[in-house]
Structures are given as structure tokens and as C-alpha cells.
Amino acid sequence: GFITGYQFSKLKPWIHSLNESGFEGDKILFCYGISDETIEEIHRHGITTIQHPRYDSESFNIVVHRFYHLWTFLRESETKYRYVITTDVADVIFQTNPSEWLIEWCELVGDINIVGSSEGLRYSDEPWGKENMRLSFGPMVQEDMLDRGIFNAGVIAGKHNYIKDLALCITRMCQGSPLYVPGGGGPDQAAYNVILSMEAWNDSLHVSDH
């Protein structure tokens, strides 16, 4: 997970649900300008932190830059993870052990490398997403994406090398787009969805609905 400007109370549902799910893998929060008190509380709950300074908001948007730091971490990690799960923190909880779900779907059901979580509607039916796509990448890309279902960039899972490469692709694709897209958010979700629409990526994708 990736957090900036949060008190521990904002993190509790994510941390407690993950710890209670039975998940036994590495639990890591990338922290940007988080107070020492909050860091200590995170550590008391068995979560590792990777700490960064608080960046100038005009040149930093966590929803975009998280993918660069995820790529860097996975590229340099001494651990070759079986799976990587990256999520938003303030509005995500774990209902079951995510590793068990990934083993069932990625290994027992089929050769799946990336799990995309569907938002359950198409770009043509979601005003914010449709406008975010246009402002991020222009009307031609928006037109190509209108009939496609939307994937949530706040909940992504998959195999180590695939998530590493995906994170770099999202990072590079966002360069040249507005860091903060009018109407809220950034170009990260639009970039993620455009990438997954490409056949080279789509062939490795499992779509998880509600």
C-alpha cells in the first residue's frame, strides 16, 4: 500500500483486516511524510514501512508516483515474490486471505498472470472515468475505450515480474499527461485500463467481478 498524510485511524481497517485474514506474506506500506508516531503504530501491527519525504504537491501525485516506486522496489527486491498485491489503503479491506484466492485462480484454474478488478460498468456509462480518459489521453483513445469495462487501479494483483513490468508501463504512459486531472485523481487509472486493453497484456488477464 501507499499512503501520504494519513493518521493511523485511517489505516486501521486495511491493517486489521489484512492481519486477521491469515495472510502470511510480506506486508509493506510505502509512506510519504508520515509522522513518527504513526510509523511506530504501523510497526506495532507487524507492517514494514518504506519511508519517503513529503513531496511538493505540484510535482508529486501519489496515485501516479506509487507505480514508479513499486517498479523500483520489485526491480531491486532480493525476494522474487510469487504474487504481488497492491491496493489503495483508505477504502480497501481484506475479506479473506488473498493468497488463497490467487492460488486458486492463477494456478488451479488457469495460467493467469494479472488479476484486474472490474468496477462493473463501461467507460461509456461512467462520466468521471470517461472524462478522465479524455483529459489524460485525448478523444481518440477515449473513443476506443468507451465500450470497455473499467478496471480499478486501486486493487491490482499478479505475478512478480508482470506487476513489475505493468508498474513501469503505467509510470511511462502517465508522463506527458496532467499530473492532476481536472475533476479529481490522476491519469493512472486511464493508463492502466489502456494497457490492459492491448492484446499483449489482455491475454494474461483474469477479470475479477464483484
C-alpha positions in Angstrom: 0.0 0.0 0.0 0.9 3.7 -0.4 0.0 6.4 2.0 0.5 10.1 2.4 -0.9 12.5 5.1 -2.8 9.7 6.9 -3.2 9.2 10.7 -3.3 5.7 11.9 -7.1 5.7 12.4 -7.4 5.9 8.6 -5.2 2.8 8.2 -6.8 0.6 10.8 -9.4 -1.2 8.6 -6.7 -2.1 6.0 -4.2 -3.2 8.5 -6.5 -5.1 10.8 -8.4 -6.9 8.0 -5.1 -7.9 6.4 -3.7 -9.3 9.7 -7.0 -11.1 10.5 -7.2 -12.7 7.0 -4.5 -15.2 7.7 -2.2 -13.6 5.1 1.5 -14.6 5.9 3.4 -12.8 3.2 5.3 -9.5 3.5 3.2 -6.6 4.4 4.6 -3.3 3.3 3.4 0.3 3.3 5.2 3.0 1.3 4.9 6.1 3.5 5.3 9.7 2.2 5.8 12.3 5.0 4.0 10.2 7.7 4.6 11.1 11.3 7.0 9.1 13.5 4.1 8.3 15.8 2.0 6.8 13.0 5.1 4.9 11.7 5.6 3.4 15.2 2.0 2.3 15.4 2.2 0.7 11.9 5.3 -1.3 13.0 3.5 -2.5 16.2 1.0 -4.2 13.9 3.7 -6.1 12.0 3.8 -3.9 8.9 7.1 -3.0 7.3 7.4 0.6 6.1 9.5 2.2 3.3 9.7 5.9 4.1 9.9 8.8 1.7 9.8 12.6 2.5 6.6 14.5 1.8 6.9 15.8 -1.8 5.9 19.1 -3.2 2.2 18.5 -4.2 2.7 20.4 -7.5 5.3 17.8 -8.7 4.0 14.7 -6.9 0.8 12.8 -7.1 0.8 9.6 -5.1 -1.6 7.8 -7.4 0.9 8.2 -10.2 4.3 8.0 -8.5 3.4 4.9 -6.5 3.8 2.9 -9.6 7.4 4.2 -10.2 8.3 3.3 -6.6 6.6 -0.1 -6.9 8.6 -0.8 -10.0 11.8 0.3 -8.3 11.1 -1.9 -5.3 10.2 -5.0 -7.3 13.2 -4.5 -9.6 15.6 -4.3 -6.7 14.0 -6.7 -4.3 16.1 -9.7 -3.1 12.8 -11.6 -2.8 11.2 -12.9 -6.0 7.6 -12.8 -4.9 5.1 -15.5 -6.1 2.4 -12.8 -6.1 2.3 -9.1 -5.6 -0.9 -7.4 -4.4 -1.0 -3.6 -4.5 -4.0 -1.7 -3.2 -5.4 1.6 -2.1 -5.4 1.8 1.7 -8.1 4.2 2.9 -11.0 2.4 1.2 -9.9 -1.3 0.9 -10.4 -4.2 3.3 -9.5 -7.9 3.0 -12.4 -10.2 3.4 -10.4 -13.4 3.1 -6.7 -14.4 2.7 -5.8 -13.0 -0.8 -3.0 -15.6 -1.3 -5.5 -18.4 -1.2 -7.7 -16.8 -3.8 -4.7 -16.1 -6.1 -3.5 -19.7 -5.8 -7.0 -21.0 -6.7 -7.4 -18.7 -9.7 -3.9 -18.3 -11.0 -2.6 -21.8 -10.5 -5.5 -24.2 -10.2 -7.9 -22.6 -12.7 -5.5 -21.4 -15.4 -2.3 -19.7 -16.2 -3.2 -16.2 -15.1 -0.5 -13.5 -14.6 -2.5 -10.4 -13.8 -5.8 -10.0 -11.9 -7.8 -6.9 -12.8 -10.7 -5.9 -10.5 -13.7 -4.8 -12.5 -15.8 -1.8 -11.5 -18.8 -3.4 -13.1 -19.5 -0.8 -15.8 -18.2 0.5 -19.1 -16.5 3.8 -19.7 -19.5 4.9 -21.8 -21.6 4.7 -18.7 -19.3 6.3 -16.1 -19.0 10.1 -16.5 -15.9 10.6 -14.3 -14.0 7.7 -15.9 -14.9 8.8 -19.5 -13.8 12.4 -18.9 -10.6 11.2 -17.0 -9.7 9.1 -20.1 -10.3 12.1 -22.5 -8.3 14.5 -20.4 -5.5 12.0 -19.8 -5.0 10.7 -23.4 -7.3 12.6 -25.8 -10.5 12.0 -27.6 -9.3 9.2 -29.9 -8.1 7.0 -27.1 -11.3 7.8 -25.2 -13.4 6.7 -28.2 -11.5 3.4 -28.4 -12.2 2.7 -24.7 -15.9 3.6 -24.5 -17.2 0.1 -24.8 -14.7 -1.5 -22.5 -15.3 -2.3 -18.9 -13.3 -0.3 -16.3 -10.6 -1.8 -14.1 -9.9 -0.3 -10.7 -6.2 0.8 -10.4 -6.6 0.7 -6.6 -6.7 -3.1 -6.4 -4.2 -5.0 -8.6 -2.6 -8.4 -8.2 -0.5 -10.7 -10.2 2.9 -12.4 -10.5 6.1 -10.6 -9.6 7.5 -9.8 -13.0 4.2 -9.0 -14.6 3.3 -6.4 -11.9 6.8 -5.0 -12.1 6.6 -4.5 -15.8 3.0 -3.2 -15.5 4.1 -0.6 -13.0 6.8 0.7 -15.3 4.3 0.8 -18.2 1.8 2.8 -16.2 4.6 5.2 -15.0 5.9 5.8 -18.5 2.4 6.2 -20.0 1.4 8.8 -17.4 4.4 11.0 -18.4 3.1 13.8 -20.7 -0.4 13.7 -19.2 -1.6 16.1 -16.5 -0.3 15.0 -13.1 -3.6 16.1 -11.6 -6.6 15.5 -13.9 -9.4 18.1 -13.6 -12.3 16.5 -11.8 -10.1 14.6 -9.4 -7.5 11.9 -9.5 -4.7 11.4 -12.0 -4.0 9.6 -15.3 -3.1 6.4 -13.5 -6.4 4.5 -13.9 -6.8 5.6 -17.5 -3.2 4.4 -18.3 -3.8 1.1 -16.5 -7.0 0.5 -18.5 -5.5 1.4 -21.8 -2.6 -1.0 -21.2 -4.9 -3.9 -20.2 -7.0 -3.2 -23.4 -4.0 -4.2 -25.5 -3.9 -7.8 -26.6 -0.4 -8.5 -25.5 -1.5 -7.7 -21.9 -5.1 -8.9 -22.2 -4.0 -12.5 -22.9 -2.6 -12.7 -19.4 -5.5 -11.1 -17.6 -8.2 -12.6 -15.3 -11.1 -10.3 -14.8 -12.5 -10.3 -11.2 -16.0 -9.1 -10.9 -17.9 -8.4 -7.6 
